[in-house]
Amino acid sequence: MPSATHASSADDRGGHSPRSVDRVFAGYHVMEGAGVRLRRIIGSRELNYIDPFLLLDEFKSDNPEDYIAGFPWHPHRGIETVTYMVAGQVRHEDSIGNAGVIGPGDVQWMTAGHGIIHSEMPEQKNGKLWGFQLWVNLPSRQKMRDPRYQEVSADKIPIVELPGGATVRVVAGTYRGINGPITEIEVDPLYLDIYLQANTDVRLPIQLHHNAFCYVYEGSGEFGAGDDMPGRIIADPNLLLLGDGDHIRVRSSDALVRFLLVAGRPLNEPVARGGPFVMNTREEIEQAFRDFHNGKLLKRR
């Protein structure tokens, strides 16, 4: 079991600028990889990106036909991919020699940089597979950096226990003085996985001027209440795009709520997309495809 840290609710009472819920997105089902059925929330016509976050997919099914084909070998350049598992397990391999199995509660944060080729294939043949993949943009000066791979098992991700039965898993960033194990990420991300039992009220600090969202993946709760403003009741599965401020207040109702809270420093740079590549210009995208087809993706120019 992961180590737990206990703290009183008074720790989060600071902050005078609550974040409101600006918009809500349910996403829609798509097929990706070799035939994986998933819900796309960020990276759609309705929500192209939340700078610096380019894509958010949820894969959740207990039908092997929805996931068994997986994501065979494919390239990336210019981004970071973050895979976080809730249930089931996926085997990862890449072209710089990394390999491993990502299971429940594990996270893999892969920095593609100038080029990496990898595969993500379910290890199981039945049962529930449930997790998320987030794409994080790299600034222009980092897009051609060397690739890097961080894989952290569930027992290395700290858990902060709150009064009333709430828990906060700190994947990246800091919560109540507890640092997540994912480090040295350019956009200074906050990535929390939060579970509230029924009738629980928490305030979650967020860096002012960082873009932020919550993704409710189980249950429902009231998000964005302030001293003089009501929140919005949001049920799963929905993404909440948050306004600016230094914290978000969340209350569970008569049932539990589980959600991700993700925030990061916006890059304010042009975004050019081309399948698995994200650069700043169309010319850079075309060069990435040429490098891939000519076997030069992994080489420095």
Backbone bond lengths (Angstrom), bond angles and torsions (degrees), N, CA, C in turn:
res aa  C-N    CA-C-N  psi(-1)  N-CA   C-N-CA  omega(-1)  CA-C   N-CA-C  phi
1 M - - - 1.466 - - 1.522 109.30 -
2 P 1.356 117.89 144.45 1.458 120.00 176.83 1.516 110.74 -66.18
3 S 1.335 115.92 151.23 1.450 119.66 175.02 1.515 109.72 -66.74
4 A 1.328 116.43 148.10 1.458 120.86 -177.29 1.517 109.72 -117.99
5 T 1.316 116.02 146.36 1.454 122.70 176.63 1.516 108.02 -119.86
6 H 1.322 116.56 130.15 1.462 120.64 -178.83 1.523 108.84 -101.49
7 A 1.329 116.08 140.65 1.466 120.57 179.69 1.509 109.05 -148.87
8 S 1.327 116.70 152.26 1.459 120.55 179.04 1.512 110.22 -84.09
9 S 1.326 116.46 157.77 1.455 121.01 -177.17 1.519 112.20 -67.02
10 A 1.327 118.50 -18.98 1.468 120.77 -178.95 1.522 112.35 -63.07
11 D 1.326 117.76 -22.17 1.464 120.94 -176.32 1.519 112.96 -60.73
12 D 1.307 118.48 -23.95 1.453 121.47 -174.20 1.524 112.75 -108.07
13 R 1.316 118.55 16.66 1.463 119.60 -176.69 1.516 112.71 -82.54
14 G 1.324 118.11 -11.84 1.447 120.35 177.55 1.516 111.27 -70.20
15 G 1.334 115.88 164.40 1.458 119.73 178.61 1.506 110.81 100.11
16 H 1.321 116.98 133.35 1.457 121.22 -175.10 1.516 112.36 -124.31
17 S 1.323 117.50 9.05 1.450 121.00 -175.82 1.531 109.57 -127.17
18 P 1.338 117.15 84.30 1.467 119.43 -178.02 1.521 111.81 -70.16
19 R 1.299 116.50 143.53 1.469 121.38 175.44 1.518 109.67 -84.62
20 S 1.314 114.75 134.64 1.459 120.77 175.86 1.522 109.40 -94.02
21 V 1.316 116.24 168.34 1.462 122.24 173.71 1.525 107.01 -90.81
22 D 1.338 116.52 112.65 1.463 120.15 -177.79 1.525 112.06 -81.59
23 R 1.328 116.87 -46.68 1.468 121.19 -178.25 1.514 109.11 -148.70
24 V 1.339 115.17 159.27 1.466 121.74 -178.87 1.521 108.46 -127.66
25 F 1.337 116.53 134.70 1.458 122.28 -178.25 1.526 109.64 -129.70
26 A 1.325 115.99 129.98 1.469 120.38 178.62 1.521 112.38 -91.32
27 G 1.332 118.18 -19.31 1.456 120.57 -175.17 1.516 111.34 72.74
28 Y 1.327 115.88 -172.24 1.465 120.29 -179.64 1.526 108.82 -156.26
29 H 1.322 116.24 163.14 1.459 121.04 -176.80 1.521 111.31 -82.38
30 V 1.332 115.00 137.40 1.458 122.56 175.78 1.521 107.90 -137.43
31 M 1.337 115.36 165.74 1.458 122.24 172.74 1.513 107.97 -109.98
32 E 1.324 117.19 130.13 1.456 121.81 179.77 1.527 109.68 -134.72
33 G 1.340 115.84 175.21 1.453 120.22 -178.58 1.515 110.86 61.72
34 A 1.330 116.17 -137.61 1.462 121.50 178.72 1.524 112.04 -90.28
35 G 1.345 116.28 7.79 1.453 120.91 179.28 1.516 112.29 132.08
36 V 1.341 116.19 48.76 1.463 122.13 178.61 1.522 108.26 -101.67
37 R 1.323 115.57 126.16 1.465 121.41 178.31 1.529 108.25 -87.37
38 L 1.328 116.27 124.64 1.459 120.16 -178.04 1.518 110.28 -146.43
39 R 1.318 115.03 167.53 1.467 122.05 175.90 1.520 108.51 -101.21
40 R 1.337 117.25 122.04 1.462 122.09 178.17 1.523 108.65 -99.02
41 I 1.322 115.44 125.16 1.458 120.24 -177.58 1.525 110.58 -110.97
42 I 1.325 117.94 -53.33 1.462 121.73 172.65 1.530 107.76 -101.54
43 G 1.333 116.17 139.70 1.450 120.33 -178.36 1.506 112.37 105.23
44 S 1.329 116.25 24.75 1.464 122.65 -177.26 1.525 109.52 -118.98
45 R 1.322 116.25 175.73 1.462 119.93 175.07 1.519 111.40 -63.57
46 E 1.335 117.40 -33.86 1.461 121.22 -178.90 1.534 111.81 -74.87
47 L 1.326 116.75 -32.29 1.462 121.08 -177.34 1.524 107.39 -145.04
48 N 1.324 115.76 88.50 1.457 121.03 -173.85 1.527 111.45 -63.85
49 Y 1.328 116.93 -53.59 1.456 120.46 174.39 1.518 109.23 -162.40
50 I 1.329 115.32 161.72 1.457 123.43 173.29 1.522 105.14 -120.67
51 D 1.306 116.96 93.41 1.460 123.03 -174.18 1.533 110.87 -45.96
52 P 1.355 119.05 119.55 1.460 130.03 12.51 1.535 114.55 -100.75
53 F 1.346 118.12 19.57 1.469 120.73 -175.11 1.526 109.55 -97.19
54 L 1.333 115.48 123.99 1.456 122.45 -169.62 1.519 113.66 -100.04
55 L 1.322 117.38 -25.41 1.463 121.12 -174.57 1.513 109.14 -158.92
56 L 1.331 116.24 142.24 1.463 122.20 168.65 1.508 108.02 -139.46
57 D 1.332 116.03 120.10 1.462 123.17 175.65 1.517 109.39 -118.23
58 E 1.329 115.98 142.81 1.457 121.95 170.04 1.520 107.98 -115.33
59 F 1.323 116.92 125.88 1.458 120.90 173.14 1.528 107.65 -111.05
60 K 1.329 115.44 125.02 1.463 120.32 -173.99 1.518 108.97 -153.12
61 S 1.315 116.88 110.21 1.458 120.12 178.69 1.525 109.74 -164.58
62 D 1.333 115.67 146.60 1.463 120.53 170.22 1.527 110.97 -106.16
63 N 1.341 115.34 14.12 1.461 121.53 175.15 1.530 108.31 -104.06
64 P 1.336 119.32 111.76 1.466 120.79 -176.92 1.520 113.55 -56.41
65 E 1.326 117.87 -27.46 1.462 119.73 -179.86 1.533 111.84 -64.15
66 D 1.332 116.56 -20.39 1.462 120.40 179.72 1.520 113.20 -81.40
67 Y 1.360 117.70 -16.19 1.463 117.44 -173.27 1.518 115.17 -139.87
68 I 1.339 119.53 -15.71 1.462 120.49 -168.03 1.524 112.87 -62.24
69 A 1.349 118.99 -27.93 1.467 120.98 -178.76 1.524 111.90 -68.54
70 G 1.322 117.29 -25.46 1.452 121.84 172.98 1.522 114.88 63.24
71 F 1.327 113.51 -159.71 1.464 122.19 -178.96 1.527 108.60 -122.44
72 P 1.341 117.31 87.82 1.479 119.38 178.89 1.531 111.24 -62.17
73 W 1.315 116.22 178.58 1.460 122.75 -172.51 1.531 112.23 -49.21
74 H 1.329 115.46 127.70 1.454 122.08 179.17 1.531 108.82 -153.92
75 P 1.334 117.69 156.55 1.469 120.58 -174.69 1.520 112.95 -96.42
76 H 1.356 114.63 165.07 1.463 122.72 169.32 1.524 108.73 -145.89
77 R 1.315 115.30 151.72 1.466 122.23 170.96 1.522 108.17 -151.83
78 G 1.330 116.52 141.61 1.454 121.67 170.47 1.512 116.26 85.52
79 I 1.345 117.84 4.19 1.464 120.59 -175.80 1.529 110.63 -138.94
80 E 1.339 114.18 175.48 1.461 122.88 167.40 1.523 107.67 -120.84
81 T 1.331 117.06 138.39 1.459 121.00 176.20 1.524 108.43 -112.43
82 V 1.334 115.43 135.54 1.459 121.88 -176.74 1.523 108.02 -122.01
83 T 1.327 116.97 116.32 1.465 121.85 178.10 1.519 108.34 -110.11
84 Y 1.328 116.43 124.71 1.464 122.79 -178.11 1.520 108.25 -128.20
85 M 1.330 116.38 123.62 1.463 121.44 -173.40 1.526 112.05 -100.71
86 V 1.337 114.91 140.42 1.464 122.30 172.26 1.523 109.89 -104.24
87 A 1.342 116.75 -42.95 1.466 121.48 -179.54 1.523 108.70 -148.17
88 G 1.331 115.71 151.82 1.455 120.81 179.89 1.518 111.26 80.58
89 Q 1.328 115.98 -174.96 1.457 118.98 -177.92 1.519 111.55 -149.21
90 V 1.340 114.27 150.31 1.454 123.36 -175.55 1.522 108.25 -130.35
91 R 1.336 117.10 135.80 1.464 121.28 174.48 1.521 109.67 -92.11
92 H 1.314 114.83 132.44 1.468 121.72 179.85 1.518 109.76 -116.36
93 E 1.335 116.12 137.84 1.465 122.13 170.91 1.522 108.08 -139.14
94 D 1.336 116.93 149.16 1.458 118.29 177.34 1.519 111.56 -142.90
95 S 1.318 114.22 171.96 1.456 121.97 -171.43 1.520 113.92 -79.06
96 I 1.327 118.41 -3.66 1.462 119.86 175.75 1.523 111.29 -105.85
97 G 1.355 116.06 14.00 1.463 120.61 170.85 1.503 116.69 98.67
98 N 1.313 118.80 2.46 1.462 121.02 178.52 1.526 110.27 -84.01
99 A 1.314 116.02 145.36 1.462 121.91 175.66 1.525 108.10 -157.13
100 G 1.306 115.99 147.99 1.454 119.87 178.33 1.509 111.37 175.47
101 V 1.329 115.82 174.12 1.451 122.92 178.88 1.523 108.37 -113.39
102 I 1.338 116.26 128.25 1.459 122.50 178.74 1.522 107.51 -101.25
103 G 1.339 117.00 116.86 1.458 122.07 -177.24 1.511 111.98 -112.92
104 P 1.336 117.74 -171.38 1.462 121.81 -176.24 1.530 112.38 -55.17
105 G 1.323 115.79 126.73 1.451 121.59 178.99 1.509 115.05 83.57
106 D 1.347 117.67 -5.12 1.465 121.17 179.14 1.524 110.27 -83.13
107 V 1.333 115.20 158.35 1.466 121.13 175.52 1.521 109.58 -134.16
108 Q 1.317 115.59 143.81 1.459 122.66 173.25 1.520 107.44 -125.90
109 W 1.336 116.01 122.11 1.469 121.27 179.34 1.521 106.95 -116.86
110 M 1.321 117.06 105.17 1.451 122.62 -174.78 1.523 109.99 -107.71
111 T 1.320 116.46 123.65 1.457 122.44 176.04 1.521 107.78 -98.04
112 A 1.339 116.76 108.22 1.460 120.35 -175.12 1.521 112.26 -71.79
113 G 1.347 117.27 -35.81 1.448 120.01 -179.18 1.518 112.33 55.70
114 H 1.342 116.89 -134.39 1.466 120.25 -175.92 1.520 113.60 -72.43
115 G 1.351 117.45 -13.96 1.447 116.69 174.84 1.506 113.82 163.85
116 I 1.315 115.82 134.78 1.456 122.21 174.23 1.519 107.68 -151.72
117 I 1.309 116.55 149.06 1.463 122.61 174.79 1.520 106.38 -123.14
118 H 1.331 116.83 129.82 1.467 118.51 -177.35 1.513 111.10 -146.63
119 S 1.334 114.97 169.89 1.465 122.25 175.08 1.520 108.61 -132.85
120 E 1.334 115.27 149.49 1.466 122.64 177.21 1.525 106.62 -134.76
121 M 1.328 115.73 107.48 1.459 120.97 -173.21 1.528 110.31 -125.57
122 P 1.348 117.82 131.29 1.468 120.30 177.10 1.519 111.46 -56.79
123 E 1.334 116.40 135.54 1.454 121.45 177.04 1.526 111.17 -83.02
124 Q 1.340 116.53 -22.84 1.457 120.35 -174.59 1.517 111.10 -96.41
125 K 1.307 116.25 156.38 1.465 122.19 178.06 1.520 111.51 -107.19
126 N 1.321 117.40 -7.98 1.468 121.41 175.96 1.523 108.48 -156.65
127 G 1.335 115.87 174.62 1.456 120.66 -178.60 1.515 112.25 90.12
128 K 1.327 116.27 176.24 1.468 120.82 -175.50 1.521 111.17 -80.09
129 L 1.329 115.09 131.21 1.451 123.01 169.62 1.520 106.50 -112.27
130 W 1.340 116.66 124.32 1.461 120.25 -173.10 1.528 108.94 -147.80
131 G 1.305 114.96 123.68 1.457 118.98 177.75 1.513 111.42 -173.40
132 F 1.322 115.15 -172.29 1.462 122.28 -175.42 1.521 109.47 -136.52
133 Q 1.330 115.44 145.44 1.459 119.58 167.50 1.520 108.94 -125.20
134 L 1.331 113.82 127.92 1.462 123.42 179.40 1.522 108.08 -116.21
135 W 1.340 116.66 135.96 1.463 121.07 171.63 1.520 108.36 -104.56
136 V 1.334 115.33 130.49 1.460 122.70 179.44 1.527 107.74 -114.50
137 N 1.314 116.88 130.34 1.459 120.69 -179.41 1.529 110.58 -72.77
138 L 1.320 114.91 150.55 1.458 121.68 171.27 1.526 108.85 -104.37
139 P 1.331 118.47 143.32 1.460 119.63 175.78 1.525 110.07 -65.79
140 S 1.320 116.68 158.97 1.463 121.18 -175.16 1.521 111.99 -54.52
141 R 1.310 117.69 -37.94 1.467 119.96 -177.73 1.521 113.07 -72.40
142 Q 1.350 117.18 -11.84 1.456 121.15 -178.78 1.529 113.17 -109.69
143 K 1.321 117.70 -6.01 1.461 119.37 -173.39 1.533 113.09 -64.92
144 M 1.310 117.98 -26.52 1.458 120.92 179.52 1.534 112.12 -107.90
145 R 1.306 116.89 24.81 1.459 122.20 177.06 1.531 109.82 -74.13
146 D 1.321 116.53 170.85 1.452 120.82 176.16 1.528 109.90 -68.70
147 P 1.341 117.82 143.31 1.461 120.09 176.72 1.534 111.11 -64.10
148 R 1.333 114.90 155.98 1.466 121.09 177.34 1.519 109.03 -148.04
149 Y 1.309 115.87 152.19 1.459 121.21 -174.40 1.520 108.44 -136.02
150 Q 1.338 116.82 125.13 1.463 121.73 173.85 1.523 108.40 -122.99
151 E 1.318 116.64 118.89 1.466 121.32 175.46 1.512 108.09 -120.65
152 V 1.329 116.54 126.55 1.462 121.87 -175.39 1.510 108.72 -126.14
153 S 1.327 116.66 125.95 1.462 121.32 179.06 1.527 110.22 -77.36
154 A 1.325 115.28 160.34 1.467 121.34 -174.66 1.525 112.30 -57.08
155 D 1.340 117.57 -36.13 1.458 119.43 -176.63 1.522 113.33 -73.83
156 K 1.341 117.12 -6.33 1.467 120.57 177.56 1.534 111.68 -102.22
157 I 1.320 117.34 -0.54 1.464 121.03 178.19 1.531 108.29 -95.71
158 P 1.333 118.23 116.95 1.464 119.67 -175.55 1.521 112.52 -68.88
159 I 1.313 114.95 147.54 1.453 122.71 177.56 1.528 108.90 -118.64
160 V 1.326 116.06 127.26 1.457 121.68 173.89 1.528 107.20 -100.01
161 E 1.328 116.34 122.53 1.462 121.65 178.81 1.521 109.49 -96.49
162 L 1.330 115.97 131.73 1.457 122.29 -177.51 1.520 110.17 -113.15
163 P 1.340 117.92 160.12 1.456 120.35 175.51 1.521 111.37 -58.40
164 G 1.303 116.70 147.53 1.462 121.71 177.55 1.514 113.78 87.16
165 G 1.331 117.57 5.36 1.449 119.93 175.92 1.505 114.87 90.87
166 A 1.327 117.80 14.71 1.462 120.63 177.97 1.522 110.06 -86.55
167 T 1.334 116.25 149.52 1.453 121.61 174.72 1.524 109.36 -135.69
168 V 1.343 115.21 147.68 1.455 122.51 177.42 1.526 108.03 -128.85
169 R 1.330 116.99 117.37 1.467 121.88 174.88 1.530 107.40 -91.48
170 V 1.317 116.21 124.92 1.462 121.85 -174.75 1.531 108.33 -100.26
171 V 1.332 116.23 97.13 1.463 121.59 -179.67 1.527 110.21 -81.58
172 A 1.328 117.02 -46.18 1.464 122.21 179.02 1.511 108.49 -144.75
173 G 1.328 116.14 152.21 1.445 120.31 -177.44 1.514 111.27 85.70
174 T 1.328 115.77 -162.34 1.459 121.74 -174.80 1.519 110.31 -131.86
175 Y 1.321 115.84 137.46 1.462 121.29 173.59 1.519 108.20 -138.02
176 R 1.351 115.85 121.71 1.464 122.71 -179.25 1.525 111.73 52.87
177 G 1.314 115.43 41.41 1.454 120.18 177.30 1.513 114.97 78.73
178 I 1.332 117.92 1.72 1.459 122.48 179.44 1.524 108.61 -100.66
179 N 1.322 116.85 123.93 1.455 121.98 -177.69 1.525 111.45 -93.59
180 G 1.329 115.43 138.78 1.446 120.06 174.05 1.520 110.97 -74.10
181 P 1.342 117.80 159.55 1.466 121.41 -175.33 1.521 114.29 -77.51
182 I 1.339 118.55 -17.15 1.462 121.36 177.85 1.523 108.22 -81.26
183 T 1.325 116.33 122.57 1.468 120.27 -172.41 1.529 110.88 -131.60
184 E 1.331 114.66 169.35 1.465 123.89 173.50 1.525 112.17 57.46
185 I 1.338 116.00 44.61 1.457 121.90 175.94 1.527 107.67 -103.18
186 E 1.311 116.20 131.26 1.460 122.67 -169.00 1.528 113.73 -58.17
187 V 1.351 117.76 -37.06 1.467 119.91 -172.58 1.527 112.72 -89.91
188 D 1.343 117.43 10.18 1.461 121.58 175.84 1.538 110.86 53.67
189 P 1.343 117.69 58.50 1.458 119.26 -171.47 1.530 113.86 -77.14
190 L 1.324 113.91 153.89 1.459 123.47 165.46 1.520 106.62 -113.43
191 Y 1.331 117.23 125.71 1.463 121.06 178.76 1.523 106.86 -137.00
192 L 1.330 115.69 104.73 1.456 122.34 -178.45 1.527 110.18 -119.91
193 D 1.337 116.17 141.28 1.459 122.67 172.94 1.528 106.50 -112.60
194 I 1.325 117.02 116.88 1.465 122.12 -167.07 1.517 110.50 -119.47
195 Y 1.326 114.66 135.07 1.465 122.45 177.44 1.527 108.53 -125.10
196 L 1.316 116.15 123.04 1.464 121.19 176.12 1.515 109.65 -117.51
197 Q 1.320 116.44 125.70 1.455 119.52 170.17 1.527 109.28 -70.52
198 A 1.317 116.59 173.52 1.461 121.35 -177.73 1.528 110.80 -57.58
199 N 1.343 114.70 144.26 1.463 122.72 173.51 1.536 112.77 57.59
200 T 1.324 115.12 48.90 1.460 121.65 178.44 1.529 108.96 -121.02
201 D 1.330 116.24 144.57 1.465 122.18 -175.97 1.524 108.02 -129.55
202 V 1.348 117.34 123.57 1.459 120.16 178.63 1.523 110.40 -133.86
203 R 1.336 115.00 154.68 1.458 122.28 169.18 1.519 107.11 -116.21
204 L 1.316 115.99 132.12 1.458 121.29 -175.66 1.528 108.41 -118.80
205 P 1.328 118.27 113.25 1.469 120.83 -179.08 1.528 111.67 -66.07
206 I 1.323 116.37 143.31 1.459 124.13 177.34 1.521 107.37 -137.37
207 Q 1.317 116.60 137.59 1.456 120.94 178.91 1.529 110.36 -58.24
208 L 1.328 116.04 128.27 1.462 121.45 178.33 1.532 110.01 -58.53
209 H 1.334 115.84 137.76 1.475 125.14 178.20 1.531 113.91 74.08
210 H 1.328 118.54 0.63 1.454 119.90 170.70 1.526 108.49 -83.70
211 N 1.327 116.84 139.77 1.461 119.72 175.44 1.528 109.54 -72.71
212 A 1.334 116.09 142.76 1.463 119.38 -172.97 1.521 111.23 -147.39
213 F 1.330 114.77 151.28 1.459 121.29 173.35 1.524 109.67 -147.03
214 C 1.318 114.96 157.46 1.457 122.62 168.69 1.523 108.11 -114.43
215 Y 1.320 116.86 142.27 1.450 120.73 172.34 1.525 108.19 -120.16
216 V 1.336 115.94 111.15 1.456 121.73 -179.52 1.523 107.87 -83.04
217 Y 1.324 116.49 114.74 1.466 118.78 -177.05 1.522 114.18 -112.87
218 E 1.336 117.60 -4.22 1.467 119.85 172.64 1.525 109.19 -158.20
219 G 1.325 116.68 133.18 1.450 121.17 177.13 1.519 112.73 79.90
220 S 1.338 115.99 -157.85 1.459 121.06 -178.96 1.520 109.60 -152.38
221 G 1.338 114.85 159.11 1.450 120.12 178.93 1.514 110.76 -163.65
222 E 1.332 115.25 174.05 1.459 121.94 177.10 1.519 108.60 -99.20
223 F 1.332 116.05 122.93 1.455 122.17 -175.47 1.525 110.59 -116.80
224 G 1.338 116.02 137.41 1.446 120.79 169.84 1.510 116.10 88.23
225 A 1.326 118.89 17.27 1.462 119.82 177.67 1.524 110.10 -71.28
226 G 1.311 116.63 146.35 1.461 122.89 173.77 1.513 109.48 -126.40
227 D 1.329 116.38 -178.49 1.461 120.00 -179.03 1.526 111.72 -61.47
228 D 1.339 116.43 -30.99 1.460 119.57 -177.80 1.526 112.49 -127.12
229 M 1.341 116.53 22.03 1.462 118.45 178.02 1.524 109.57 -145.42
230 P 1.330 116.07 140.54 1.462 119.05 178.13 1.518 110.76 -76.86
231 G 1.311 115.86 158.61 1.448 120.75 173.62 1.522 110.56 -90.82
232 R 1.332 115.44 -171.07 1.466 121.58 177.20 1.512 108.81 -120.14
233 I 1.334 115.41 134.20 1.458 120.68 176.81 1.528 108.16 -79.99
234 I 1.327 116.40 119.45 1.460 121.86 -177.49 1.518 108.81 -126.23
235 A 1.334 115.77 131.53 1.467 121.74 177.87 1.523 109.33 -110.27
236 D 1.330 115.17 162.22 1.462 120.27 178.32 1.532 110.56 -71.32
237 P 1.340 118.79 154.90 1.457 126.51 -11.19 1.529 109.81 -94.85
238 N 1.300 118.07 119.81 1.460 121.59 -178.77 1.518 110.37 -148.02
239 L 1.344 114.97 143.90 1.458 121.78 172.53 1.523 108.85 -101.09
240 L 1.327 115.94 135.69 1.457 122.73 179.22 1.526 108.22 -110.47
241 L 1.312 117.05 115.09 1.455 121.49 174.59 1.523 107.37 -84.13
242 L 1.325 116.97 122.43 1.455 121.75 -172.76 1.523 111.91 -97.09
243 G 1.328 115.40 144.65 1.450 120.84 170.90 1.517 110.36 -73.30
244 D 1.340 117.02 -179.49 1.460 120.25 -178.26 1.530 109.83 -77.62
245 G 1.315 114.97 161.71 1.455 121.99 -179.39 1.506 109.93 153.73
246 D 1.349 116.77 -178.80 1.453 119.04 -176.98 1.528 113.60 -110.26
247 H 1.357 117.41 4.39 1.465 119.33 174.45 1.518 109.60 -165.95
248 I 1.322 115.46 162.97 1.469 122.74 172.02 1.525 107.55 -124.28
249 R 1.316 115.79 135.32 1.461 120.83 177.02 1.521 109.02 -103.07
250 V 1.326 116.29 133.89 1.460 121.87 -178.06 1.524 108.78 -131.92
251 R 1.327 115.06 134.09 1.467 121.26 176.07 1.518 108.96 -125.49
252 S 1.307 116.25 129.97 1.468 119.09 171.61 1.523 108.89 -84.22
253 S 1.312 115.69 156.88 1.465 120.77 -179.97 1.521 108.97 -96.40
254 D 1.317 116.57 -134.74 1.464 120.00 -179.32 1.517 112.31 -81.76
255 A 1.321 117.19 3.10 1.456 121.49 178.37 1.523 108.76 -136.13
256 L 1.304 116.20 169.95 1.461 121.14 -178.37 1.520 111.52 -71.74
257 V 1.331 115.04 164.40 1.457 121.48 169.80 1.524 107.61 -142.01
258 R 1.340 115.43 138.09 1.470 122.28 175.59 1.530 107.82 -125.91
259 F 1.329 115.36 135.37 1.466 118.21 -177.59 1.518 110.25 -157.27
260 L 1.324 114.56 157.34 1.450 122.28 170.77 1.522 108.79 -95.38
261 L 1.321 116.58 140.08 1.464 122.51 169.12 1.521 106.80 -116.63
262 V 1.335 116.17 119.38 1.458 121.96 -176.20 1.530 108.42 -128.26
263 A 1.322 117.06 133.33 1.466 121.78 178.73 1.519 108.74 -145.59
264 G 1.339 115.96 156.28 1.452 119.91 178.34 1.519 111.26 -166.79
265 R 1.311 114.96 161.57 1.458 121.40 179.57 1.524 110.26 -74.49
266 P 1.335 118.56 124.22 1.467 119.81 179.48 1.526 111.02 -67.26
267 L 1.350 116.03 146.15 1.462 121.27 -179.16 1.521 112.38 -91.03
268 N 1.332 116.90 -27.76 1.467 121.41 -179.91 1.530 111.83 55.04
269 E 1.340 115.29 46.47 1.455 121.88 178.64 1.522 109.62 -124.21
270 P 1.340 118.40 157.80 1.470 120.23 176.18 1.523 110.70 -61.61
271 V 1.332 115.15 146.00 1.469 121.63 179.59 1.520 108.52 -120.08
272 A 1.326 116.14 121.46 1.467 122.39 174.03 1.521 107.62 -118.66
273 R 1.340 115.24 123.45 1.468 120.77 -177.44 1.522 110.05 -106.82
274 G 1.320 114.10 147.02 1.456 120.55 172.47 1.513 108.94 -154.75
275 G 1.338 117.06 84.72 1.460 120.38 -178.47 1.523 111.00 58.97
276 P 1.346 118.20 -116.76 1.467 121.01 -176.68 1.523 113.95 -83.30
277 F 1.335 116.95 1.52 1.463 121.08 -177.50 1.525 109.73 -111.45
278 V 1.336 116.11 140.00 1.465 121.46 174.03 1.521 107.60 -134.46
279 M 1.344 115.15 115.50 1.458 121.50 -179.13 1.531 108.33 -126.96
280 N 1.336 116.46 -161.59 1.466 120.36 -179.47 1.516 113.31 -103.30
281 T 1.346 117.94 -19.85 1.465 121.15 -178.52 1.522 109.90 -137.62
282 R 1.350 116.31 159.67 1.461 120.84 175.96 1.524 110.89 -63.81
283 E 1.328 117.03 -35.22 1.456 119.88 178.93 1.531 111.31 -61.41
284 E 1.330 116.67 -38.51 1.472 120.15 178.60 1.522 110.97 -68.83
285 I 1.328 117.22 -35.28 1.467 120.35 175.44 1.521 110.57 -64.43
286 E 1.319 117.07 -45.92 1.466 120.51 179.15 1.520 111.26 -61.63
287 Q 1.330 116.58 -37.22 1.471 119.66 177.44 1.526 110.63 -66.22
288 A 1.337 117.25 -38.40 1.470 120.44 178.50 1.526 110.93 -61.24
289 F 1.336 117.02 -43.46 1.471 119.46 177.96 1.531 110.63 -65.15
290 R 1.334 118.00 -40.20 1.465 119.92 177.92 1.526 110.66 -62.90
291 D 1.326 116.46 -44.06 1.462 119.89 179.63 1.529 111.24 -61.39
292 F 1.343 116.03 -40.61 1.466 119.72 -179.98 1.528 110.68 -64.98
293 H 1.311 116.89 -48.83 1.463 120.28 -176.84 1.531 112.54 -69.17
294 N 1.331 116.52 -24.79 1.466 119.98 178.73 1.526 112.89 -95.21
295 G 1.327 117.09 7.78 1.457 120.73 178.95 1.506 114.10 72.33
296 K 1.340 118.22 22.80 1.458 121.79 -176.75 1.533 112.92 -111.10
297 L 1.324 116.22 7.12 1.466 118.11 -174.55 1.532 111.58 -59.16
298 L 1.319 117.24 -36.80 1.457 120.90 -174.18 1.523 112.39 -87.04
299 K 1.328 117.58 -0.60 1.451 120.79 -175.93 1.517 110.44 -104.20
300 R 1.322 115.71 144.38 1.463 121.14 173.39 1.518 109.42 -72.00
301 R 1.334 115.36 140.04 1.466 117.92 175.21 1.521 109.73 -87.24
